[in-house]
Amino acid sequence: MDFWNFSLLEKGGPMMWALLGLSILGFVFFVERTLFLHKGQIRTNAFLDGIKNLLRKRRVIEAITVCEETPGPIPKVVVAALRNYNRPEPEMRTAMREAALVEIPVLERRVGTIAAIAKVSPLLGLLGTVIAMLSGFNLMQDIGAYADAGVFSGQVAQALISTAAGLAISAMAYLAHHFLYGRVRALVHDMEWAANDIMQFLLRDLPEAQEDEEPSQVEPSLKEQIG
């Protein structure tokens, strides 16, 4: 109950308010990034299987529409491949690479801020400790002969609270950063795998129309639909 009436903030000194602000900021960023990355995480295998089935049926426009309506970075890389299928392989690779380069900074947004909070929090806690100790020594000098252990122990307690708060916030921020960084790396790995898989399918595994089919029964090729 003491925490909720801000007694610890008062006992910890002025730097506790800065630490409180950092902890709230880090918590908000962590929740926002967690929800964002969770929204972008899709079942890559199932998504690619669906896109491949549409391409086998020569329904490329529908496949592009599915990519555009599916959230996350992976569909954006896939749709870049589909839109550049009628171009040489190096240009298709470049298009997918550019799409990935656009998405990666979006995934990493605010993750670096959480890492910065983890590094700054102990420094602010240490600064609060130094301020509390200096204040205690000044108070001892002012009181002089009437100084007792109780007066100085209050300043020591303020210094320890500030240090402990800084270390606690730093530990939580490091854990949050490690969790988010792992989610980002997993999405980047999925992007790389999806890009390679769809490119191999478009260039080598996609079956062409059968030569013995009547022209009226053969749907337009991918190149004709995209071009």
Secondary structure, DSSP 8 states (H G I E B T S, - for coil): -TTTTTHHHHHH-THHHHHHHHHHHHHHHHHHHHHHHHHH---HHHHHHHHHHHHHTT-HHHHHHHHHHS-SHHHHHHHHHHHTTTS-HHHHHHHHHHHHHHHHHHHHTTHHHHHHHHHHHHHHHHHHHHHHHHHHHHHHHHHGGG--HHHHHHHHHHHHHHHHHHHHHHHHHHHHHHHHHHHHHHHHHHHHHHHHHHHHIIIIIS----TTS-GGGS---HHHHH-
